[in-house]
Amino acid sequence: MAHTCIHWFRKGLRLHDNPALMSALKDCKELYPVFVLDPFLYNDTMGLNRWRFLIGSLRDLDCSLKKLNSRLFVVRGKPGDVFPRLFKKWGVTKLTYEYDTEPYSLSRDQNVTQLAKENGVEVIYKVSHTLFDINRIIEENNGKPPLTYNRMQSIVSSLGPPKKPIPAPTTDDMNDVSCPSSKDEEKNGIPTLDELGHDISSLTEELFPGGEEEALRRLDEHMKKSQWVCNFEKPQTSPNSLMPSTTVLSPYVTFGCLSARTFWWKLTEVYQGKKHSAPPVSLHGQLLWREFFYTASVGIPNFNQMKDNPVCTQVDWDTNPEFLAAWREARTGFPFIDAIMTQLRSEGWIHHLARHAVACFLTRGDLWINWVEGQKVFEDLLLDGDWALNAGNWQWLSASAFFHQFFRVYSPVAFGKKTDKNGDYIKKYLPLLKKFPPQYIYEPWKAPRSVQQAAGCIIGKDYPKPIVEHDDVRKKNIQRMKLAYAKRPPAQSESPSKKQGGKRKAPSVVDTLNKKAKSK
Ligand code: FAD
């Protein structure tokens, strides 16, 4: 029987390496590509830059579908309300989507799968957001997520290389498919930011436009620099270069404009026959970090919170709204930290080590604020804000899980100087400080009054004094961290290798979903 099919785009905003979309086209007579503007995910807290990236990606997807004589239908509402309506209205018999491991997505998909069943709609989902099927990694590790990168590497190597990406559908694949492109054209088009009620006057230049076409163009551009790719070692890149020193492909991977498997296999092609760096520091290694945190997020309950998260050290963080606001709004009085937060707010992307600096500063380093608060700010402001990667990296940086050397604290002054003595990065993002001589630019409060006057910026009046005395709070915080570590239950204190044993089944919600929908 030929199907009337909805392919539901959520992440995976692309045509290439989209196995669920390809299964939608099998025995298909009518195709409806749909994106749902779910108010739970897309709401007022989501930053404007992220909104712009999403809308750009949807526009690009619509354009590519139009080249196949199809289009994208953007529907507003809760998926649980939207789908039963669409199933009936369009006479749908099949629903396809890319598998998503986030807890909200799992319960959402479970609900929609149930509604599909009630409406006689077959559901097919495919794994293509990650390199591997995350549940396979957990199974392979006796039902538990690997808690160290080494362990992760050994599990992954036992699985063999990731699947090769599949090509995008062509007009040939669409031969027998009718695409009711004119239906509801007006109502379900791509909304503009204006129509969605956003004030776009604060937007700055769009440095990273959303969309698959842009993602593949950027990937190609990077892959042409084969020597750079082969020599890439993450710790050697710089948090404060004026041009990004890493790929900035993360927003594209997060929204699925770029398939992680395509990225992986392009790297493999570049590496072929050449001497190249290796995980954890290589670009392959970066993609494995992504896989590592995804696996942890699936296998560890309450992964995005401290409470009831079994791997997370319980710390008596302070509640300090003033400190949190100063950090978020780039008013800490430490130019390196404030420049990074300014870049984040205006451009939506900051380098990995810059994330290290501000995350350590907010938590165990200086302000002693719960990492969960920082996670929320990143989630809204980062173009690449990703549930699993954000939670995992914040736990790492706050020494709450995975990383335990809490006595190693980044200095908000010395760290940035290593790669930018002159303070050019600070001058770019905090032009107020641009006339300070290099010796004072990281610590302008130390400049004599005459120097401050000559620079046209009086500290305490035009730019804040440091919010804390770094050397004092660093020592105090290390002691507080020692106390928190002393109270850790034995399960958290034992070595990761001991924790790997024991059989446990994969999380039950995944089981339920697997039973309800069919993965071919
Ligand atoms: P590249 O160095 O070019 O790496 C290539 C790809 O590998 C990236 O695009 C990304 O998909 C992946 N990757 C690289 N580093 C990591 C890492 N440490 N963990 C997981 N995947 C990685 N990354 C996100 O994509 N979303 C987030 O919400 C996020 N939150 C973070 C929060 C904190 C506190 C920290 C310290 C890091 C966070 N990261 C997050 C990880 C990392 O900083 C970014 O993935 C990276 O900086 C993106 O830049 P890039 O694409 O140039 O990376």
Boltz pocket constraint, residues with backbone or C-beta under 6 A from the ligand:
constraints:
  - pocket:
      binder: B
      contacts: [[A, 234], [A, 246], [A, 247], [A, 248], [A, 249], [A, 250], [A, 251], [A, 253], [A, 254], [A, 283], [A, 286], [A, 287], [A, 289], [A, 290], [A, 291], [A, 293], [A, 350], [A, 351], [A, 352], [A, 353], [A, 355], [A, 356], [A, 359], [A, 378], [A, 382], [A, 384], [A, 385], [A, 386], [A, 387], [A, 389], [A, 390], [A, 391], [A, 393], [A, 394], [A, 397]]
      max_distance: 6.0
